[in-house]
Amino acid sequence: MTTAQAHPNIALVKYWGKQERSGNFPATPNLSITLAGLTTTTNISKAARDTFVLNGAPADDPKLWRWLKTLRGSFDIPPLEIHSSNDFPTSAGLASSASGFAALITAINAFCELGLNEATCSQWARIGSASAARSIYGGFVALTGPLWLAVPIAKKDHWALEVVVAITSTDAKNVSSGEGMERSRLTSSFYSAWLRDAEADFTAASDAIGIKDFTALSAVAELSCLKMHSVMLTSQPTLSYWTPASITCMDRVRSLRSSGHNVFFTVDAGPQIKAVCLSASADAVASALGDVPGVIKIIRSHLGDGARVIE
């Protein structure tokens, strides 16, 4: 048996939409941070047939089976018993698919002695879930063209950011990210503007991280988040992943910033709010978001490492 762990990542510059070609490539450049405070643990062993257990319960995941079939087209992979567990809500806007596929390819690579380097593991992870390409690495990670490889751009200790995650629902989302992206691509009148602006947002965020300009990063990250959700909201039928508590948390972050705290929010395809802040503001941010009605739990995290084998 081999066990691997990986952490989800949160995108500071988002992607929403895929390129119209095989390989599961995002439509726009994107940039993320890997979170130490949330973990997927996956162990694999040989079996008579493929089985998958997620968070202690047998699961049938067509996306996983398709990915394994593709992987077996290149490597000799025996039938596997796969056990995966998350210490955070699954399929609820916290990038569990990213950490899941990153942990899985890392475990298979070691168990089957494939000899893949991090870059190749990242490419295989991307085929399962595009954002999983970034969870192979720790710290600050970019996924951009023309080769569409995930590339670490700064280590986790480059900038002592903290992330306060406000959990506002533990339910799995009704519309998957993949389905939602395709709906937006086909129906949102804002989608073309989203594609047009992505490169400039990516460059601005990359520059801000390089010089540790929190004000500049705050502006572009929040704007990228709100642009993405505008595309979702203008899709037909509309896509809204927020809860009332999500909106209240965003307002609370704005109030904290107005009072002098270094903090901004970002929200992925789900109802959870991630407040990114400097360490000096983390206690105040956690306290303020924890007091919001409808917030179930607060998770605090520093930036984390990439995927790794633990046994």
Contacts in CASP RR format, 6 or more apart in sequence:
PFRMAT RR
TARGET T0000
AUTHOR 0000-0000-0000
METHOD contacts of the structure
MODEL  1
MTTAQAHPNIALVKYWGKQERSGNFPATPNLSITLAGLTTTTNISKAARD
TFVLNGAPADDPKLWRWLKTLRGSFDIPPLEIHSSNDFPTSAGLASSASG
FAALITAINAFCELGLNEATCSQWARIGSASAARSIYGGFVALTGPLWLA
VPIAKKDHWALEVVVAITSTDAKNVSSGEGMERSRLTSSFYSAWLRDAEA
DFTAASDAIGIKDFTALSAVAELSCLKMHSVMLTSQPTLSYWTPASITCM
DRVRSLRSSGHNVFFTVDAGPQIKAVCLSASADAVASALGDVPGVIKIIR
SHLGDGARVIE
1 43 0 8 1.000
1 44 0 8 1.000
1 45 0 8 1.000
1 111 0 8 1.000
1 311 0 8 1.000
2 43 0 8 1.000
2 44 0 8 1.000
2 45 0 8 1.000
2 107 0 8 1.000
2 110 0 8 1.000
2 111 0 8 1.000
2 309 0 8 1.000
2 311 0 8 1.000
3 41 0 8 1.000
3 42 0 8 1.000
3 43 0 8 1.000
3 107 0 8 1.000
3 309 0 8 1.000
3 310 0 8 1.000
3 311 0 8 1.000
4 41 0 8 1.000
4 42 0 8 1.000
4 43 0 8 1.000
4 103 0 8 1.000
4 104 0 8 1.000
4 106 0 8 1.000
4 107 0 8 1.000
4 110 0 8 1.000
4 307 0 8 1.000
4 308 0 8 1.000
4 309 0 8 1.000
4 310 0 8 1.000
5 39 0 8 1.000
5 40 0 8 1.000
5 41 0 8 1.000
5 42 0 8 1.000
5 103 0 8 1.000
5 307 0 8 1.000
5 308 0 8 1.000
5 310 0 8 1.000
6 39 0 8 1.000
6 40 0 8 1.000
6 42 0 8 1.000
6 98 0 8 1.000
6 99 0 8 1.000
6 100 0 8 1.000
6 102 0 8 1.000
6 103 0 8 1.000
6 106 0 8 1.000
6 135 0 8 1.000
6 136 0 8 1.000
6 306 0 8 1.000
6 307 0 8 1.000
6 308 0 8 1.000
7 34 0 8 1.000
7 35 0 8 1.000
7 36 0 8 1.000
7 37 0 8 1.000
7 38 0 8 1.000
7 39 0 8 1.000
7 40 0 8 1.000
7 99 0 8 1.000
7 135 0 8 1.000
7 138 0 8 1.000
7 304 0 8 1.000
7 305 0 8 1.000
7 306 0 8 1.000
7 307 0 8 1.000
8 34 0 8 1.000
8 35 0 8 1.000
8 38 0 8 1.000
8 40 0 8 1.000
8 88 0 8 1.000
8 94 0 8 1.000
8 95 0 8 1.000
8 96 0 8 1.000
8 98 0 8 1.000
8 99 0 8 1.000
8 135 0 8 1.000
9 32 0 8 1.000
9 33 0 8 1.000
9 34 0 8 1.000
9 35 0 8 1.000
9 95 0 8 1.000
9 98 0 8 1.000
9 99 0 8 1.000
9 131 0 8 1.000
9 134 0 8 1.000
9 135 0 8 1.000
9 141 0 8 1.000
10 32 0 8 1.000
10 33 0 8 1.000
10 35 0 8 1.000
10 95 0 8 1.000
10 163 0 8 1.000
10 266 0 8 1.000
10 268 0 8 1.000
10 274 0 8 1.000
10 276 0 8 1.000
11 30 0 8 1.000
11 31 0 8 1.000
11 32 0 8 1.000
11 131 0 8 1.000
11 134 0 8 1.000
11 224 0 8 1.000
11 266 0 8 1.000
11 268 0 8 1.000
12 31 0 8 1.000
12 32 0 8 1.000
12 33 0 8 1.000
12 205 0 8 1.000
12 217 0 8 1.000
12 220 0 8 1.000
12 221 0 8 1.000
12 224 0 8 1.000
12 266 0 8 1.000
12 276 0 8 1.000
13 29 0 8 1.000
13 30 0 8 1.000
13 31 0 8 1.000
13 198 0 8 1.000
13 201 0 8 1.000
13 202 0 8 1.000
13 205 0 8 1.000
13 220 0 8 1.000
13 221 0 8 1.000
13 224 0 8 1.000
14 28 0 8 1.000
14 30 0 8 1.000
14 224 0 8 1.000
14 225 0 8 1.000
14 227 0 8 1.000
14 228 0 8 1.000
14 266 0 8 1.000
14 268 0 8 1.000
15 26 0 8 1.000
15 27 0 8 1.000
15 28 0 8 1.000
15 29 0 8 1.000
15 30 0 8 1.000
15 130 0 8 1.000
15 131 0 8 1.000
15 143 0 8 1.000
15 198 0 8 1.000
16 27 0 8 1.000
16 28 0 8 1.000
16 181 0 8 1.000
16 184 0 8 1.000
16 194 0 8 1.000
16 228 0 8 1.000
16 231 0 8 1.000
16 232 0 8 1.000
16 269 0 8 1.000
17 26 0 8 1.000
17 27 0 8 1.000
17 28 0 8 1.000
17 181 0 8 1.000
17 182 0 8 1.000
17 184 0 8 1.000
17 185 0 8 1.000
18 24 0 8 1.000
18 25 0 8 1.000
18 26 0 8 1.000
18 27 0 8 1.000
18 130 0 8 1.000
18 178 0 8 1.000
18 181 0 8 1.000
18 182 0 8 1.000
18 185 0 8 1.000
19 25 0 8 1.000
19 26 0 8 1.000
19 27 0 8 1.000
23 126 0 8 1.000
23 127 0 8 1.000
24 126 0 8 1.000
24 127 0 8 1.000
24 128 0 8 1.000
24 129 0 8 1.000
24 130 0 8 1.000
25 126 0 8 1.000
25 130 0 8 1.000
25 148 0 8 1.000
26 130 0 8 1.000
26 143 0 8 1.000
26 148 0 8 1.000
27 185 0 8 1.000
27 195 0 8 1.000
27 198 0 8 1.000
28 194 0 8 1.000
28 195 0 8 1.000
28 198 0 8 1.000
28 199 0 8 1.000
28 202 0 8 1.000
29 142 0 8 1.000
29 143 0 8 1.000
29 144 0 8 1.000
29 145 0 8 1.000
29 198 0 8 1.000
29 199 0 8 1.000
29 202 0 8 1.000
30 131 0 8 1.000
30 134 0 8 1.000
30 142 0 8 1.000
30 143 0 8 1.000
30 144 0 8 1.000
30 198 0 8 1.000
30 202 0 8 1.000
31 140 0 8 1.000
31 141 0 8 1.000
31 142 0 8 1.000
31 143 0 8 1.000
31 153 0 8 1.000
31 202 0 8 1.000
31 205 0 8 1.000
31 206 0 8 1.000
31 209 0 8 1.000
32 131 0 8 1.000
32 134 0 8 1.000
32 140 0 8 1.000
32 141 0 8 1.000
32 143 0 8 1.000
33 139 0 8 1.000
33 140 0 8 1.000
33 141 0 8 1.000
33 161 0 8 1.000
33 163 0 8 1.000
33 276 0 8 1.000
33 303 0 8 1.000
34 134 0 8 1.000
34 135 0 8 1.000
34 137 0 8 1.000
34 138 0 8 1.000
34 139 0 8 1.000
34 141 0 8 1.000
34 156 0 8 1.000
34 303 0 8 1.000
34 304 0 8 1.000
34 305 0 8 1.000
34 306 0 8 1.000
35 163 0 8 1.000
35 165 0 8 1.000
35 301 0 8 1.000
35 303 0 8 1.000
35 304 0 8 1.000
36 156 0 8 1.000
36 301 0 8 1.000
36 302 0 8 1.000
36 303 0 8 1.000
36 304 0 8 1.000
36 305 0 8 1.000
37 299 0 8 1.000
37 300 0 8 1.000
37 301 0 8 1.000
37 302 0 8 1.000
37 304 0 8 1.000
38 86 0 8 1.000
38 87 0 8 1.000
38 88 0 8 1.000
38 94 0 8 1.000
38 99 0 8 1.000
38 165 0 8 1.000
38 299 0 8 1.000
38 301 0 8 1.000
39 86 0 8 1.000
39 87 0 8 1.000
39 88 0 8 1.000
39 99 0 8 1.000
40 84 0 8 1.000
40 85 0 8 1.000
40 86 0 8 1.000
40 96 0 8 1.000
40 99 0 8 1.000
40 100 0 8 1.000
40 102 0 8 1.000
40 103 0 8 1.000
41 84 0 8 1.000
41 85 0 8 1.000
41 87 0 8 1.000
41 103 0 8 1.000
41 310 0 8 1.000
42 82 0 8 1.000
42 83 0 8 1.000
42 84 0 8 1.000
42 85 0 8 1.000
42 100 0 8 1.000
42 103 0 8 1.000
42 104 0 8 1.000
42 106 0 8 1.000
42 107 0 8 1.000
43 82 0 8 1.000
43 83 0 8 1.000
43 107 0 8 1.000
44 80 0 8 1.000
44 81 0 8 1.000
44 82 0 8 1.000
44 83 0 8 1.000
44 104 0 8 1.000
44 107 0 8 1.000
44 108 0 8 1.000
44 111 0 8 1.000
45 80 0 8 1.000
45 81 0 8 1.000
45 111 0 8 1.000
46 78 0 8 1.000
46 79 0 8 1.000
46 80 0 8 1.000
46 81 0 8 1.000
47 78 0 8 1.000
47 79 0 8 1.000
47 80 0 8 1.000
47 81 0 8 1.000
48 79 0 8 1.000
49 79 0 8 1.000
50 65 0 8 1.000
50 68 0 8 1.000
50 79 0 8 1.000
50 80 0 8 1.000
50 81 0 8 1.000
50 82 0 8 1.000
51 58 0 8 1.000
51 80 0 8 1.000
51 81 0 8 1.000
51 82 0 8 1.000
52 58 0 8 1.000
52 59 0 8 1.000
52 60 0 8 1.000
52 61 0 8 1.000
52 64 0 8 1.000
52 82 0 8 1.000
52 84 0 8 1.000
53 59 0 8 1.000
53 81 0 8 1.000
53 82 0 8 1.000
53 83 0 8 1.000
53 84 0 8 1.000
54 61 0 8 1.000
54 84 0 8 1.000
54 85 0 8 1.000
54 90 0 8 1.000
55 84 0 8 1.000
55 85 0 8 1.000
55 86 0 8 1.000
55 90 0 8 1.000
56 83 0 8 1.000
56 85 0 8 1.000
63 128 0 8 1.000
64 82 0 8 1.000
64 104 0 8 1.000
67 101 0 8 1.000
67 127 0 8 1.000
67 128 0 8 1.000
68 77 0 8 1.000
68 80 0 8 1.000
70 127 0 8 1.000
71 77 0 8 1.000
71 105 0 8 1.000
71 108 0 8 1.000
71 124 0 8 1.000
75 112 0 8 1.000
75 114 0 8 1.000
76 112 0 8 1.000
77 108 0 8 1.000
77 112 0 8 1.000
78 112 0 8 1.000
80 108 0 8 1.000
82 104 0 8 1.000
84 100 0 8 1.000
84 103 0 8 1.000
84 104 0 8 1.000
86 96 0 8 1.000
86 99 0 8 1.000
86 100 0 8 1.000
88 94 0 8 1.000
88 96 0 8 1.000
88 165 0 8 1.000
88 167 0 8 1.000
88 299 0 8 1.000
89 96 0 8 1.000
89 167 0 8 1.000
89 169 0 8 1.000
89 170 0 8 1.000
89 272 0 8 1.000
90 96 0 8 1.000
90 172 0 8 1.000
91 97 0 8 1.000
91 172 0 8 1.000
91 173 0 8 1.000
91 176 0 8 1.000
92 169 0 8 1.000
92 170 0 8 1.000
92 171 0 8 1.000
92 172 0 8 1.000
92 173 0 8 1.000
92 270 0 8 1.000
92 271 0 8 1.000
92 272 0 8 1.000
93 173 0 8 1.000
93 241 0 8 1.000
93 268 0 8 1.000
93 269 0 8 1.000
93 270 0 8 1.000
93 271 0 8 1.000
93 272 0 8 1.000
94 165 0 8 1.000
94 268 0 8 1.000
94 272 0 8 1.000
95 131 0 8 1.000
95 135 0 8 1.000
95 268 0 8 1.000
97 128 0 8 1.000
97 129 0 8 1.000
97 131 0 8 1.000
97 132 0 8 1.000
97 177 0 8 1.000
98 125 0 8 1.000
98 129 0 8 1.000
98 131 0 8 1.000
98 132 0 8 1.000
98 134 0 8 1.000
98 135 0 8 1.000
99 132 0 8 1.000
99 135 0 8 1.000
99 307 0 8 1.000
100 129 0 8 1.000
100 132 0 8 1.000
100 135 0 8 1.000
101 125 0 8 1.000
101 128 0 8 1.000
101 129 0 8 1.000
101 132 0 8 1.000
101 135 0 8 1.000
102 121 0 8 1.000
102 125 0 8 1.000
102 132 0 8 1.000
102 135 0 8 1.000
102 136 0 8 1.000
102 306 0 8 1.000
102 307 0 8 1.000
103 307 0 8 1.000
104 125 0 8 1.000
105 116 0 8 1.000
105 121 0 8 1.000
105 124 0 8 1.000
105 125 0 8 1.000
105 132 0 8 1.000
105 136 0 8 1.000
105 307 0 8 1.000
106 121 0 8 1.000
106 136 0 8 1.000
106 307 0 8 1.000
106 308 0 8 1.000
106 309 0 8 1.000
107 309 0 8 1.000
108 114 0 8 1.000
109 115 0 8 1.000
109 116 0 8 1.000
109 121 0 8 1.000
110 309 0 8 1.000
116 124 0 8 1.000
118 136 0 8 1.000
118 137 0 8 1.000
119 149 0 8 1.000
119 150 0 8 1.000
121 136 0 8 1.000
121 307 0 8 1.000
122 133 0 8 1.000
122 134 0 8 1.000
122 136 0 8 1.000
122 137 0 8 1.000
122 149 0 8 1.000
122 150 0 8 1.000
123 133 0 8 1.000
123 149 0 8 1.000
125 132 0 8 1.000
125 133 0 8 1.000
125 135 0 8 1.000
125 136 0 8 1.000
126 132 0 8 1.000
126 133 0 8 1.000
126 143 0 8 1.000
126 148 0 8 1.000
126 150 0 8 1.000
130 143 0 8 1.000
131 143 0 8 1.000
133 143 0 8 1.000
133 149 0 8 1.000
133 150 0 8 1.000
134 141 0 8 1.000
134 143 0 8 1.000
134 150 0 8 1.000
135 306 0 8 1.000
135 307 0 8 1.000
136 150 0 8 1.000
136 306 0 8 1.000
136 307 0 8 1.000
137 150 0 8 1.000
137 151 0 8 1.000
137 152 0 8 1.000
137 306 0 8 1.000
138 152 0 8 1.000
138 155 0 8 1.000
138 156 0 8 1.000
138 303 0 8 1.000
138 304 0 8 1.000
138 305 0 8 1.000
138 306 0 8 1.000
139 152 0 8 1.000
139 154 0 8 1.000
139 155 0 8 1.000
139 156 0 8 1.000
139 158 0 8 1.000
139 303 0 8 1.000
139 304 0 8 1.000
139 305 0 8 1.000
139 306 0 8 1.000
140 152 0 8 1.000
140 153 0 8 1.000
140 154 0 8 1.000
140 155 0 8 1.000
140 156 0 8 1.000
140 158 0 8 1.000
140 159 0 8 1.000
140 209 0 8 1.000
140 303 0 8 1.000
141 150 0 8 1.000
141 151 0 8 1.000
141 152 0 8 1.000
141 153 0 8 1.000
142 150 0 8 1.000
142 151 0 8 1.000
142 152 0 8 1.000
142 153 0 8 1.000
142 202 0 8 1.000
142 206 0 8 1.000
143 149 0 8 1.000
143 150 0 8 1.000
143 151 0 8 1.000
144 151 0 8 1.000
144 202 0 8 1.000
153 206 0 8 1.000
153 209 0 8 1.000
153 210 0 8 1.000
154 209 0 8 1.000
154 210 0 8 1.000
156 302 0 8 1.000
156 303 0 8 1.000
156 304 0 8 1.000
156 305 0 8 1.000
157 303 0 8 1.000
158 209 0 8 1.000
158 210 0 8 1.000
158 212 0 8 1.000
159 209 0 8 1.000
159 212 0 8 1.000
159 303 0 8 1.000
160 278 0 8 1.000
160 279 0 8 1.000
160 302 0 8 1.000
161 276 0 8 1.000
161 277 0 8 1.000
161 278 0 8 1.000
161 279 0 8 1.000
161 302 0 8 1.000
161 303 0 8 1.000
162 276 0 8 1.000
162 277 0 8 1.000
162 278 0 8 1.000
162 279 0 8 1.000
162 282 0 8 1.000
162 300 0 8 1.000
162 301 0 8 1.000
162 302 0 8 1.000
163 274 0 8 1.000
163 275 0 8 1.000
163 276 0 8 1.000
163 277 0 8 1.000
163 300 0 8 1.000
163 301 0 8 1.000
163 302 0 8 1.000
163 303 0 8 1.000
164 274 0 8 1.000
164 275 0 8 1.000
164 277 0 8 1.000
164 282 0 8 1.000
164 285 0 8 1.000
164 286 0 8 1.000
164 289 0 8 1.000
164 298 0 8 1.000
164 299 0 8 1.000
164 300 0 8 1.000
164 301 0 8 1.000
165 272 0 8 1.000
165 273 0 8 1.000
165 274 0 8 1.000
165 275 0 8 1.000
165 298 0 8 1.000
165 299 0 8 1.000
165 300 0 8 1.000
165 301 0 8 1.000
166 245 0 8 1.000
166 249 0 8 1.000
166 272 0 8 1.000
166 273 0 8 1.000
166 274 0 8 1.000
166 275 0 8 1.000
166 289 0 8 1.000
166 290 0 8 1.000
166 292 0 8 1.000
166 295 0 8 1.000
166 297 0 8 1.000
166 298 0 8 1.000
167 272 0 8 1.000
167 295 0 8 1.000
167 296 0 8 1.000
167 297 0 8 1.000
167 298 0 8 1.000
167 299 0 8 1.000
168 243 0 8 1.000
168 245 0 8 1.000
168 246 0 8 1.000
168 249 0 8 1.000
168 271 0 8 1.000
168 272 0 8 1.000
168 273 0 8 1.000
168 294 0 8 1.000
168 295 0 8 1.000
168 296 0 8 1.000
169 243 0 8 1.000
169 270 0 8 1.000
169 271 0 8 1.000
169 272 0 8 1.000
169 296 0 8 1.000
170 296 0 8 1.000
173 241 0 8 1.000
173 269 0 8 1.000
173 270 0 8 1.000
175 183 0 8 1.000
175 239 0 8 1.000
177 269 0 8 1.000
180 232 0 8 1.000
180 235 0 8 1.000
180 239 0 8 1.000
180 269 0 8 1.000
183 235 0 8 1.000
183 236 0 8 1.000
183 237 0 8 1.000
183 239 0 8 1.000
184 191 0 8 1.000
184 231 0 8 1.000
184 232 0 8 1.000
184 235 0 8 1.000
184 239 0 8 1.000
185 191 0 8 1.000
187 235 0 8 1.000
187 236 0 8 1.000
188 194 0 8 1.000
188 231 0 8 1.000
188 232 0 8 1.000
188 234 0 8 1.000
188 235 0 8 1.000
188 236 0 8 1.000
189 234 0 8 1.000
190 227 0 8 1.000
190 230 0 8 1.000
190 231 0 8 1.000
190 234 0 8 1.000
191 231 0 8 1.000
193 227 0 8 1.000
194 227 0 8 1.000
194 228 0 8 1.000
194 231 0 8 1.000
197 227 0 8 1.000
201 220 0 8 1.000
201 223 0 8 1.000
201 224 0 8 1.000
201 227 0 8 1.000
204 216 0 8 1.000
204 220 0 8 1.000
205 217 0 8 1.000
205 220 0 8 1.000
205 221 0 8 1.000
205 224 0 8 1.000
207 213 0 8 1.000
207 216 0 8 1.000
208 214 0 8 1.000
208 216 0 8 1.000
208 217 0 8 1.000
208 220 0 8 1.000
209 217 0 8 1.000
214 262 0 8 1.000
214 278 0 8 1.000
217 264 0 8 1.000
218 257 0 8 1.000
218 262 0 8 1.000
218 263 0 8 1.000
218 264 0 8 1.000
218 276 0 8 1.000
219 264 0 8 1.000
221 264 0 8 1.000
221 266 0 8 1.000
221 276 0 8 1.000
222 264 0 8 1.000
222 265 0 8 1.000
222 266 0 8 1.000
224 266 0 8 1.000
225 265 0 8 1.000
225 266 0 8 1.000
225 267 0 8 1.000
229 241 0 8 1.000
229 242 0 8 1.000
229 267 0 8 1.000
232 238 0 8 1.000
232 239 0 8 1.000
232 240 0 8 1.000
232 241 0 8 1.000
232 269 0 8 1.000
233 239 0 8 1.000
233 240 0 8 1.000
241 267 0 8 1.000
241 269 0 8 1.000
241 270 0 8 1.000
241 271 0 8 1.000
242 267 0 8 1.000
242 270 0 8 1.000
242 271 0 8 1.000
243 271 0 8 1.000
243 294 0 8 1.000
244 294 0 8 1.000
245 271 0 8 1.000
245 292 0 8 1.000
245 293 0 8 1.000
245 294 0 8 1.000
245 295 0 8 1.000
246 267 0 8 1.000
246 270 0 8 1.000
246 271 0 8 1.000
246 272 0 8 1.000
246 273 0 8 1.000
248 292 0 8 1.000
248 293 0 8 1.000
249 265 0 8 1.000
249 273 0 8 1.000
249 275 0 8 1.000
249 289 0 8 1.000
249 292 0 8 1.000
249 295 0 8 1.000
250 265 0 8 1.000
250 267 0 8 1.000
250 273 0 8 1.000
252 288 0 8 1.000
252 289 0 8 1.000
252 292 0 8 1.000
253 263 0 8 1.000
253 264 0 8 1.000
253 265 0 8 1.000
253 273 0 8 1.000
253 275 0 8 1.000
253 285 0 8 1.000
253 289 0 8 1.000
255 288 0 8 1.000
256 263 0 8 1.000
256 281 0 8 1.000
256 284 0 8 1.000
256 285 0 8 1.000
256 288 0 8 1.000
257 263 0 8 1.000
257 264 0 8 1.000
261 277 0 8 1.000
261 281 0 8 1.000
261 284 0 8 1.000
261 285 0 8 1.000
262 277 0 8 1.000
262 278 0 8 1.000
262 280 0 8 1.000
262 281 0 8 1.000
263 275 0 8 1.000
263 276 0 8 1.000
263 277 0 8 1.000
263 278 0 8 1.000
263 281 0 8 1.000
263 285 0 8 1.000
264 275 0 8 1.000
264 276 0 8 1.000
264 277 0 8 1.000
265 273 0 8 1.000
265 274 0 8 1.000
265 275 0 8 1.000
265 276 0 8 1.000
266 274 0 8 1.000
266 276 0 8 1.000
267 273 0 8 1.000
267 274 0 8 1.000
268 274 0 8 1.000
273 289 0 8 1.000
275 285 0 8 1.000
275 289 0 8 1.000
277 285 0 8 1.000
282 300 0 8 1.000
286 298 0 8 1.000
286 300 0 8 1.000
289 295 0 8 1.000
289 298 0 8 1.000
290 298 0 8 1.000
END
